[in-house]
Amino acid sequence: MPLIALGINHRSAPVELRERIAFSGERMSDALRELAGLPVVEEAAILSTCNRTELYCRISDSDAGNLTEWLGQYHRIDPASLEPHLYCHPGAEAVRHLLRVAGGLDSMILGEPQILGQVKEAYQRAAEAGTLDTQLERLFQHTFAVAKQIRTDTAIGESPVSVAFAAVSLARQIF
């Protein structure tokens, strides 16, 4: 069964679209169960932050079209208008992508520390919703270990900043 990561982020979509495609915390369990209920989806997790929304799924075929259609329908957005902004990482690319995200290497600000907690929250919500099985469970556990190693073995976490911290710092410089 192929693994796939489908999503949008700060590089692929404007903030207006990212806001429309974000999943609210109170509806996440229902969204996860609905996603996992699709005939092609075997396992599912959703990472939804202010800068990205990503579906991590183990699917029964390699066509991500069903996921794109579901994402558009769930948020009442024409899937055709979403497609130019979506990226799709199959197999090993999905694994690499999640490792980069959790390690802060794919953030708006390199090394941003909040993303690992957000990935852990996505994992926890999927576990609570019962939408994880062996493959995604192992992937997330491995991801947490690698993200910790990235922060330990590199200087990426020595001067942790966030987008909010950077904005305040810039405002102080300007005013």
C-alpha positions in Angstrom: 0.0 0.0 0.0 1.5 3.3 -1.1 2.2 6.1 1.4 1.3 9.6 0.3 1.7 13.2 1.6 -0.7 15.7 0.0 -0.9 19.3 1.0 -0.4 23.0 0.7 2.0 25.2 2.5 3.4 28.8 2.7 5.3 28.3 -0.5 2.5 26.7 -2.6 -0.6 28.7 -1.6 -1.6 32.2 -0.5 -2.6 32.7 3.1 -6.3 33.1 2.1 -6.4 29.6 0.7 -4.4 28.2 3.6 -6.9 29.6 6.0 -9.8 28.1 4.0 -8.2 24.7 3.8 -7.2 24.5 7.5 -8.9 22.0 9.8 -10.2 23.3 13.1 -9.3 21.4 16.2 -12.8 20.6 17.3 -13.6 19.0 13.9 -10.4 17.1 13.5 -11.6 13.8 14.8 -14.6 13.8 12.5 -12.4 14.9 9.5 -9.9 12.1 10.3 -12.6 9.4 10.4 -14.2 10.7 7.2 -10.9 10.7 5.4 -10.0 7.2 6.7 -13.5 6.1 5.6 -12.7 6.7 1.9 -12.4 3.4 0.1 -8.8 4.0 -1.0 -7.5 5.1 2.5 -6.1 2.5 4.9 -4.5 5.0 7.4 -4.7 8.7 7.8 -3.2 11.7 9.8 -3.8 15.4 9.2 -1.3 18.1 10.0 -3.0 21.5 10.0 -1.1 24.6 11.1 -1.2 28.3 10.1 1.4 27.6 7.4 0.4 24.2 6.1 -2.3 21.6 5.8 -1.1 18.1 4.9 -2.7 14.7 4.6 -0.5 11.7 5.4 -2.2 8.6 4.2 -1.5 5.0 3.3 -3.7 4.3 0.3 -4.7 1.3 -1.7 -3.8 2.8 -5.1 -1.3 5.4 -6.2 -3.9 7.9 -7.4 -4.1 10.9 -5.1 -7.1 12.3 -7.0 -9.5 10.9 -4.4 -7.7 12.8 -1.7 -7.7 16.0 -3.6 -11.4 15.7 -4.3 -12.2 14.9 -0.6 -10.1 17.8 0.6 -12.0 20.2 -1.8 -15.4 18.8 -0.9 -14.7 18.8 2.8 -13.9 22.6 2.7 -16.4 23.4 0.0 -13.7 24.5 -2.5 -13.6 23.4 -6.1 -10.9 20.7 -6.2 -9.8 22.0 -9.6 -9.0 25.4 -8.0 -6.9 23.6 -5.3 -4.8 21.5 -7.6 -2.4 24.2 -8.8 -1.5 24.8 -5.1 -1.2 21.2 -3.9 1.9 19.1 -3.8 1.9 15.4 -3.6 4.8 13.3 -2.3 4.5 9.5 -2.8 6.4 6.8 -1.0 9.9 7.6 0.1 9.3 11.3 -0.8 6.5 11.4 1.7 8.8 10.1 4.4 11.5 12.6 3.5 8.9 15.4 3.5 7.6 14.6 7.0 11.1 14.3 8.3 12.0 17.8 6.9 8.7 19.2 8.3 9.2 17.8 11.8 12.8 18.8 11.9 12.0 22.4 11.1 13.8 22.3 7.7 10.6 23.0 5.7 9.3 25.9 7.9 8.8 29.5 6.9 11.6 30.3 9.4 14.3 27.6 9.3 14.5 25.6 12.6 11.1 26.9 13.9 10.6 24.9 17.0 6.8 24.8 17.2 6.3 22.5 14.2 7.5 19.3 16.0 4.8 19.8 18.7 2.3 20.3 15.9 3.4 17.1 14.2 3.1 15.3 17.6 -0.4 16.7 18.0 -1.4 15.5 14.5 -0.1 12.0 15.5 -2.0 12.1 18.8 -5.3 13.2 17.2 -5.0 10.4 14.6 -4.2 7.9 17.3 -7.2 9.0 19.3 -9.5 8.9 16.2 -8.3 5.3 15.5 -7.0 6.2 12.0 -3.5 5.0 12.4 -2.2 1.5 11.9 1.3 0.0 11.8 2.9 1.9 8.9 1.9 5.4 9.9 2.5 4.6 13.6 6.1 3.5 12.8 6.6 6.5 10.5 5.6 9.0 13.2 7.7 7.3 15.9 10.7 7.3 13.6 10.0 11.0 12.7 10.1 12.1 16.3 13.4 10.4 16.9 14.9 11.9 13.8 13.6 15.4 14.6 15.1 15.2 18.0 18.4 14.1 16.5 18.3 17.0 14.0 18.0 19.5 16.9 20.6 17.7 19.0 23.2 17.2 16.3 22.9 20.5 14.5 22.8 24.2 15.5 19.3 24.5 14.1 17.7 24.8 17.6 20.3 27.0 19.3 18.5 30.3 18.5 14.9 29.1 18.1 12.6 31.7 16.6 9.1 31.7 15.4 7.2 33.7 12.8 5.7 35.7 15.7 9.1 36.4 17.2 10.5 37.5 13.8 7.6 39.8 13.3 8.0 41.5 16.7 11.7 41.8 16.1 11.2 43.4 12.7 8.5 45.8 14.1 11.0 46.9 16.8 13.6 47.6 14.2 11.1 49.6 12.0 9.4 51.6 14.8 
